[in-house]
Amino acid sequence: MYAIRVETQSRLSRHFLLSVWLSSVEWVYIWKLCLLLTYCPDILFSQTSKNQIKVDLVDENFTELKGEIAGPPDTPYEGGRYQLEIKIPETYPFNPPKVRFITKIWHPNISSVTGAICLDILKDQWAAAMTLRTVLLSLQALLAAAEPDDPQDAVVANQYKQNPEMFKQTARLWSHVYAGAPVSSPDYTRKIDKLCAMGFDKNAVIVALSSKSWDVETATELLLSN
């Protein structure tokens, strides 16, 4: 009888240890997956490779997510991957998520400084039936079709309207530097290298040249004044 009791206890111990091992290795993933399914099941069960969008948890706090979208084809953003900060309010889905670009981007409706976005569905045009997939696809569409008359970044919007070709080259350079898109204009790259050789910060140089129509002299004056 004693031997049977010991064997039974041994089996229970092995079962308990297996459960603990599973908890440490797999349950965190399962927990994150359940939370992610709650907030964006349509993304997880859709052809994410087709639309090139995805969402993941930052940590176990399910109110903070990280999104990613691919730059649309035939745009200056093609080939780039853009990271997004997504914060889910307690009133979701009756109020929109708070979204901003983490990856720097040159676009009339997105702040080149903070990543703030001007998009109607993230404001007064939000509806409870909308999802995070709706948001990410709308942001992809925004990259393909800017609204310069309702800008978030006035400097970018002005360049977009006054000099479309310069805007495209500038946006492509930002996509290359910050989002991993293919190589951009060699001429712009040389101007960046020239000012960086003078000791200026590369990010500051890119902002100055972009906002000053790639004129090295006026960009230098701006850098010296800051």
C-alpha positions, 0 to 999 in steps of 0.5 A: 500500500505504501509503495502504491501511494509513493508511486501515485505521488511521484506521478502527480509530482511529474504532472505538476512539474510538467504543468509548471514547465508549460506555464513558463514556456507556453502560457505567456504566449497563449495569454498574449494571443487571447488578448490579441484576439480580443482586440484585432481578430480580423487582422490575425485571421486575414491575409496579413501578407496580402495587406502587409499589416500586423499588430502585436502586444507591447507587453501584457498590458493589452491597452498598448499595442504596436502596429506595422504597415508596409509602404504602399506600392507606387508611392515614395513609401514603397519598400518601407516598414512603418511602426505605429504606437496604438493605445486602446482607451477604456471606452473602446470600441465606442471611441477610437484608438490613439495612434501615432507613427513611431517611424519618422515619415515625410507626409502632409497628414503626419507630423514629421516631429511627433508622428501625430496623424490627421485622419478623420476616423481617428477623430469624429468619423470613428464608428464602433463597428470599425476595427484596428484592421480598418485603422491600419488599412486607412493609414496605408490608403492615406500614404497613397493619397495624401490630403494636403488641404487638411494637413498635420504638417504645414511645411510638408503640405506646402512642399507637396503642393508647390513642388511635387517632385521634390516632395516625392524625392524627400519622402523617398529619402525619409523612407530609406533612412527611417523605414528601410526602403531602397536607396533614394536620391544620391544628390540629397544623400551627398548634401546630408553627408556634407552637413554631417561632416560639419558636425551636425546631427544627421536627423537634424540635418535631414529635417533642416534640408527637407524643410528648406527645399534642400538648399544647403546654405539656408539649411545650415543657417537653420541648424546654426540658429537652433 
